Amino acid sequence: MAAQRDLYDILGVARSASDDEIKQAYRALARKHHPDVVRDGNKAQAEAHFKEINAAYQVLSDAQKRAYYDRYGTVRGDGAPHPGGFGGEGIGDIFDLFFGGAGGRRRSGPAAGADLRYDVEITFEDVLKGREHEITFTRLAQCTACRGTGSASAQAPATCPDCRGTGAVRSMRQTPLGAFMTQSTCAKCGGEGRVIANPCKTCKGSGRREAYQQVKVNVPRGVEEGTRIRYQGLGEAGERGGAYGDLYVFIAIKPHDVFEREGADLLCDTAISFTQAALGSKLELEALDGTATIDIPAGTQSGSRFRIGGRGFPRSRGAGRGDLLVDVHVQTPKKLTRKQRDLLEEFALAGGEELEQKGFFKRVKEAFGGE
C-alpha cells in the first residue's frame, strides 16, 4: 500500500502556515490544476491531483481536523473528506474561484439582529465596592407602528415575483470553460422569498427603527479588566420580526494615581526617612478603604516590602480579599543643616567609617601650625 503524501506538501505550505496562507495556496493550486482548465496531459490524472488538493484543504482548513492530523499524522475516520473531492467549504471556494460567489439560497426565517458592544470605564474604588452603572445607547428596535412586521396593514407578505419564493435567481453565464448556470440571492426579497406589498411608512418595511435604550449594569466587586457581561436580547432587532441580538458590556478599569493591581492584591510605593528606617517607626498611609498602619522595624532596608492582609480587592473567585503590598524606599535628604551634618559625621565616625580626606593645602597649613 502506497504511503500517503503529507497534506502540507500537497498544498506547498509550512506546518506553521496561517489559515489565510493555506487558503491562498489552495486557491492558486485549484485554479492551476482544475480538470476543466488543464488542456494537455492525462485528464484522469488531473482529476486525481485536483481531488488530492481539495482533500488536503478540507483537513487543513478545519481547526479540529488539522489539530488531529498534526498530532497523529493521519485523518480521523469521521473527518475524512467526501470521496468525490468536494465537501463543505470546498465547493463554495470553487464557486468563488470561477463565479465570484456561492449560490444563493432561501433563508429559513428572518435573520437575527446584530449583537452590540458597550465599554464601561470604572475606578479602583468601584472594583473594591461594586457599582450599579446606568448606560444609555441607541439601537435598532422593533418598529412600534407595525410591530416589527414591516407591513403597514395586516396583509401577509406575498411570494416574491422575481424568484417565485425560492429566494434565489438563476442565470446562464459564459466563462472560458464554457456556459454555466449560476445561482445567486434574489435582490428583490433578499433571499427570503417573500415581499411586502404595503411597507410600513415609519420603518420603510424593515420592521425596525432606531430607539434609545437604558440598561443598569451591575458591576460586581473584584471585577477584572476586560470582563464581559452579557445581556441577552438587548442587542438590535432583526428585520421583519427577527430575534434580538445580545448586548455585551466590557469592563475597563481606569489606572490609579497611587495603587497598582496584581490580581486581588494592591501595590503601592512610599518613602521613609533615614531615621525611620534606622530606628524603626509606625507608618500610616491611606488605603482605598481607609487608613492602614505599618510597623517599620529598626534597620529596614530600602526596597523592603510589607504586606497588610485583607486590604486588597475582593477575590472574584472565592471568598475573602487580597492583600495590600507596600514597598518602602529610604529617602536621602538633599540638604542638611550644619547641626544635622555634624551629627551624621559623628555617627559615621562612631561606626568606623572614614570621612572625606582633608585637602592638600589644608594639611600643609596645619603642619606649619596654621589654624
C-alpha positions as CSV (number, residue, x, y, z in Angstrom):
1,M,0.0,0.0,0.0
2,A,1.5,3.3,-1.1
3,A,2.2,5.8,1.6
4,Q,0.0,8.9,1.7
5,R,1.6,12.2,0.9
6,D,2.0,14.9,3.6
7,L,-1.0,17.3,3.3
8,Y,1.2,20.3,3.9
9,D,3.4,19.2,1.0
10,I,0.4,18.8,-1.3
11,L,-0.5,22.5,-0.7
12,G,3.1,23.6,-0.7
13,V,2.9,25.3,2.7
14,A,4.8,25.1,6.0
15,R,3.3,23.4,9.1
16,S,3.2,26.8,10.8
17,A,1.2,28.3,7.9
18,S,-1.8,30.5,8.9
19,D,-5.3,29.9,7.8
20,D,-5.0,32.7,5.2
21,E,-1.8,31.2,3.8
22,I,-3.4,27.8,3.5
23,K,-6.5,29.3,1.7
24,Q,-4.3,31.3,-0.7
25,A,-2.2,28.3,-1.6
26,Y,-5.3,26.2,-2.1
27,R,-6.9,28.8,-4.4
28,A,-3.8,29.1,-6.5
29,L,-3.5,25.3,-6.9
30,A,-7.2,24.9,-7.7
31,R,-7.0,27.5,-10.4
32,K,-4.0,25.8,-11.9
33,H,-4.9,22.2,-11.7
34,H,-8.7,22.2,-12.2
35,P,-9.6,19.4,-14.7
36,D,-11.5,21.8,-16.9
37,V,-8.6,24.2,-17.1
38,V,-5.8,21.6,-17.8
39,R,-5.8,21.3,-21.6
40,D,-2.8,18.9,-22.1
41,G,-2.0,15.7,-20.4
42,N,-4.0,12.9,-18.8
43,K,-7.5,14.0,-17.8
44,A,-7.9,11.3,-15.2
45,Q,-4.5,12.2,-13.6
46,A,-5.5,15.9,-13.5
47,E,-8.8,14.9,-11.7
48,A,-6.9,12.8,-9.2
49,H,-4.5,15.6,-8.5
50,F,-7.3,18.1,-8.1
51,K,-9.1,15.8,-5.6
52,E,-5.9,15.4,-3.7
53,I,-5.5,19.1,-3.4
54,N,-9.1,19.5,-2.3
55,A,-8.9,16.7,0.2
56,A,-5.8,18.3,1.8
57,Y,-7.6,21.6,2.0
58,Q,-10.6,20.1,3.7
59,V,-8.4,18.9,6.5
60,L,-6.1,21.8,6.9
61,S,-8.8,24.4,6.7
62,D,-10.7,22.9,9.6
63,A,-9.1,23.6,13.1
64,Q,-10.1,20.3,14.7
65,K,-9.2,18.1,11.7
66,R,-5.9,20.0,11.4
67,A,-5.0,19.6,15.1
68,Y,-5.8,15.8,14.9
69,Y,-3.7,15.5,11.8
70,D,-0.8,17.4,13.3
71,R,-0.8,15.1,16.4
72,Y,-1.4,11.7,14.8
73,G,-0.2,12.2,11.2
74,T,-3.5,10.8,9.8
75,V,-7.1,11.9,9.2
76,R,-9.7,10.7,11.6
77,G,-12.3,8.3,10.1
78,D,-15.2,10.7,10.7
79,G,-13.2,13.7,9.5
80,A,-12.2,12.3,6.1
81,P,-13.2,14.3,3.0
82,H,-16.0,13.2,0.8
83,P,-14.8,10.7,-1.8
84,G,-16.0,12.9,-4.5
85,G,-13.4,15.5,-3.6
86,F,-15.9,18.2,-2.8
87,G,-17.1,18.8,0.7
88,G,-18.4,21.6,3.0
89,E,-16.4,24.7,2.3
90,G,-14.6,23.3,-0.8
91,I,-17.5,23.6,-3.2
92,G,-18.1,27.2,-2.0
93,D,-14.4,28.0,-2.6
94,I,-14.6,26.5,-6.1
95,F,-17.7,28.6,-6.8
96,D,-15.8,31.7,-5.6
97,L,-12.9,30.9,-7.9
98,F,-14.9,30.7,-11.1
99,F,-18.1,32.7,-10.5
100,G,-17.2,35.2,-7.8
101,G,-19.6,34.0,-5.2
102,A,-21.5,31.0,-3.9
103,G,-25.0,30.1,-5.0
104,G,-28.0,31.8,-3.3
105,R,-30.4,30.1,-1.1
106,R,-33.6,30.9,0.6
107,R,-33.4,31.9,4.3
108,S,-35.2,29.6,6.7
109,G,-36.6,32.7,8.5
110,P,-35.9,36.3,9.4
111,A,-32.3,36.9,10.3
112,A,-31.5,37.7,14.0
113,G,-30.3,41.2,14.9
114,A,-26.7,42.2,15.5
115,D,-25.0,42.0,18.8
116,L,-23.9,45.3,20.4
117,R,-20.8,46.2,22.5
118,Y,-20.6,48.9,25.1
119,D,-17.5,49.8,27.0
120,V,-17.7,51.0,30.6
121,E,-14.8,52.5,32.5
122,I,-14.7,52.2,36.3
123,T,-12.3,53.2,39.1
124,F,-10.4,51.2,41.7
125,E,-13.0,52.2,44.2
126,D,-15.7,50.7,42.0
127,V,-13.8,47.4,41.9
128,L,-13.5,47.5,45.7
129,K,-17.1,48.2,46.5
130,G,-19.0,47.2,43.3
131,R,-21.3,49.6,41.5
132,E,-24.5,49.9,39.6
133,H,-23.8,51.8,36.4
134,E,-26.6,53.0,34.1
135,I,-25.8,53.3,30.4
136,T,-27.8,54.8,27.6
137,F,-27.3,54.0,23.9
138,T,-29.2,53.8,20.7
139,R,-30.1,50.5,18.9
140,L,-32.4,49.3,16.2
141,A,-35.5,48.1,18.0
142,Q,-38.8,46.6,16.6
143,C,-40.9,49.3,14.9
144,T,-43.9,50.0,17.2
145,A,-46.0,51.2,14.3
146,C,-46.0,47.8,12.5
147,R,-45.0,45.6,15.5
148,G,-41.9,44.5,13.6
149,T,-43.7,43.0,10.6
150,G,-42.7,45.8,8.2
151,S,-46.2,45.9,6.8
152,A,-48.5,48.9,7.1
153,S,-51.5,46.6,7.0
154,A,-52.4,43.2,8.3
155,Q,-51.8,41.7,4.9
156,A,-49.2,38.9,4.9
157,P,-46.1,39.1,2.8
158,A,-46.6,37.9,-0.8
159,T,-44.4,35.5,-2.8
160,C,-41.6,37.3,-4.5
161,P,-42.3,37.6,-8.2
162,D,-38.7,37.6,-9.2
163,C,-37.6,34.3,-7.6
164,R,-41.1,32.8,-7.1
165,G,-40.5,32.2,-3.5
166,T,-37.2,30.3,-3.8
167,G,-35.0,33.2,-2.6
168,A,-32.6,32.7,-5.5
169,V,-32.4,33.6,-9.2
170,R,-30.6,31.7,-11.9
171,S,-28.9,32.9,-15.0
172,M,-26.7,31.5,-17.8
173,R,-23.1,32.7,-17.7
174,Q,-20.4,32.3,-20.3
175,T,-16.9,31.6,-19.0
176,P,-13.6,30.5,-20.5
177,L,-14.6,27.0,-19.5
178,G,-18.0,27.1,-21.3
179,A,-21.6,28.0,-20.4
180,F,-22.5,27.6,-16.7
181,M,-25.8,28.1,-14.9
182,T,-25.2,30.3,-11.9
183,Q,-27.5,30.9,-8.9
184,S,-27.5,34.0,-6.7
185,T,-29.5,35.5,-3.9
186,C,-32.6,37.3,-5.1
187,A,-32.0,41.1,-4.9
188,K,-35.7,41.9,-4.6
189,C,-36.5,39.9,-1.5
190,G,-33.0,39.5,-0.1
191,G,-33.3,35.7,-0.2
192,E,-36.5,35.5,1.9
193,G,-38.7,34.5,-1.0
194,R,-41.4,37.0,0.2
195,V,-42.0,40.7,-0.3
196,I,-44.3,43.2,1.5
197,A,-46.8,44.8,-0.8
198,N,-47.6,47.8,1.5
199,P,-44.4,48.6,3.5
200,C,-44.7,50.4,6.8
201,K,-44.1,54.2,6.3
202,T,-42.3,54.5,9.7
203,C,-39.7,51.9,9.2
204,K,-39.9,51.6,5.4
205,G,-40.6,47.9,5.6
206,S,-37.6,46.9,7.6
207,G,-39.7,46.2,10.8
208,R,-37.3,48.2,13.0
209,R,-36.3,51.7,13.8
210,E,-33.7,53.5,15.9
211,A,-34.6,53.9,19.6
212,Y,-32.9,54.8,22.9
213,Q,-32.2,52.1,25.4
214,Q,-31.2,52.3,29.1
215,V,-29.6,49.5,31.0
216,K,-28.5,49.2,34.6
217,V,-25.1,47.4,34.6
218,N,-24.3,45.7,37.9
219,V,-20.5,45.8,38.2
220,P,-19.5,43.1,40.7
221,R,-16.9,43.5,43.4
222,G,-13.5,42.4,42.4
223,V,-14.2,42.6,38.7
224,E,-11.2,42.2,36.5
225,E,-10.1,44.2,33.4
226,G,-11.7,43.0,30.2
227,T,-14.6,41.2,31.9
228,R,-17.6,40.8,29.6
229,I,-21.1,40.9,30.9
230,R,-23.8,39.6,28.6
231,Y,-27.4,40.9,28.5
232,Q,-29.5,38.6,26.4
233,G,-31.9,40.2,23.9
234,L,-30.7,43.8,24.4
235,G,-28.9,44.0,21.1
236,E,-30.5,45.0,17.8
237,A,-33.8,43.6,16.5
238,G,-33.7,41.5,13.3
239,E,-35.5,42.7,10.2
240,R,-39.2,41.9,9.9
241,G,-39.7,40.1,13.2
242,G,-36.2,38.6,13.5
243,A,-34.9,37.9,17.0
244,Y,-33.0,40.4,19.0
245,G,-29.2,40.1,19.3
246,D,-27.4,40.4,22.6
247,L,-25.6,43.3,24.4
248,Y,-22.1,42.8,25.7
249,V,-20.7,45.2,28.2
250,F,-16.9,45.2,28.5
251,I,-15.3,46.5,31.7
252,A,-12.2,48.7,31.5
253,I,-10.5,49.9,34.8
254,K,-9.0,53.4,35.0
255,P,-5.4,53.5,36.2
256,H,-5.0,54.8,39.8
257,D,-2.6,57.6,40.7
258,V,-1.2,55.7,43.8
259,F,-2.0,52.0,43.5
260,E,-1.4,49.2,41.0
261,R,-3.2,46.0,40.7
262,E,-1.8,42.5,40.7
263,G,-4.7,40.0,40.8
264,A,-6.6,40.7,44.0
265,D,-3.6,42.4,45.6
266,L,-3.0,46.2,45.7
267,L,0.6,47.5,45.3
268,C,2.0,50.9,46.2
269,D,5.3,52.7,47.0
270,T,6.0,55.0,49.9
271,A,9.1,56.9,51.1
272,I,10.5,56.8,54.6
273,S,13.3,58.8,56.2
274,F,16.8,57.5,57.1
275,T,16.0,57.8,60.8
276,Q,12.7,55.9,60.4
277,A,14.5,53.1,58.6
278,A,17.3,53.0,61.1
279,L,15.4,53.5,64.4
280,G,12.0,52.0,63.3
281,S,8.7,53.7,63.4
282,K,5.0,53.4,62.8
283,L,3.9,54.4,59.3
284,E,0.3,55.4,58.4
285,L,-0.9,55.6,54.8
286,E,-4.3,56.0,53.1
287,A,-5.5,52.8,51.5
288,L,-8.6,52.5,49.3
289,D,-10.8,51.7,52.3
290,G,-9.3,53.9,54.9
291,T,-6.1,54.3,57.0
292,A,-3.6,51.5,57.1
293,T,-0.7,51.2,59.6
294,I,2.7,49.5,59.1
295,D,5.2,48.7,61.8
296,I,8.6,49.6,60.4
297,P,11.3,47.6,62.3
298,A,14.7,49.1,63.1
299,G,17.2,48.5,60.3
300,T,14.7,48.4,57.5
301,Q,16.4,48.4,54.1
302,S,15.3,50.4,51.1
303,G,13.1,48.3,48.8
304,S,11.7,46.2,51.6
305,R,8.1,45.0,51.1
306,F,5.4,44.9,53.8
307,R,2.1,43.0,53.5
308,I,-1.1,44.0,55.1
309,G,-3.5,41.1,54.9
310,G,-7.1,41.6,53.7
311,R,-6.8,45.2,52.5
312,G,-6.7,44.4,48.7
313,F,-9.6,43.8,46.3
314,P,-12.3,41.2,46.8
315,R,-11.5,38.0,45.1
316,S,-13.6,37.5,42.0
317,R,-13.4,33.7,42.5
318,G,-13.6,32.6,46.1
319,A,-14.0,34.3,49.4
320,G,-12.0,37.0,51.1
321,R,-9.9,39.8,49.9
322,G,-6.3,40.2,48.6
323,D,-3.6,42.0,50.4
324,L,-2.1,45.5,50.4
325,L,1.6,45.3,49.5
326,V,3.7,48.4,50.4
327,D,7.3,48.8,49.0
328,V,9.3,51.3,51.2
329,H,12.2,53.4,49.9
330,V,14.6,55.2,52.1
331,Q,14.7,58.9,51.1
332,T,18.1,60.6,51.3
333,P,17.8,64.3,52.2
334,K,19.2,66.7,49.6
335,K,20.1,69.5,52.1
336,L,21.4,69.3,55.6
337,T,21.7,71.9,58.3
338,R,25.1,72.3,60.0
339,K,23.9,70.5,63.1
340,Q,22.5,67.6,61.1
341,R,25.8,67.3,59.2
342,D,27.8,67.3,62.4
343,L,25.6,64.6,63.9
344,L,25.8,62.4,60.9
345,E,29.6,62.8,60.8
346,E,29.8,61.8,64.4
347,F,27.5,58.9,63.7
348,A,29.8,57.8,60.8
349,L,32.9,58.1,62.9
350,A,31.4,56.1,65.7
351,G,30.6,53.4,63.2
352,G,34.2,53.3,62.0
353,E,33.5,54.9,58.7
354,E,36.3,57.1,57.1
355,L,35.1,60.5,56.2
356,E,36.3,62.6,53.2
357,Q,40.1,63.3,53.4
358,K,41.3,66.8,54.0
359,G,42.7,68.7,51.1
360,F,46.5,69.1,50.4
361,F,46.7,72.9,51.2
362,K,44.7,72.4,54.4
363,R,47.0,69.7,55.6
364,V,50.2,71.8,54.8
365,K,48.7,74.7,56.7
366,E,48.0,72.5,59.7
367,A,51.6,71.1,59.6
368,F,53.1,74.6,60.0
369,G,50.8,75.4,62.9
370,G,48.1,77.2,61.0
371,E,44.6,77.1,62.1
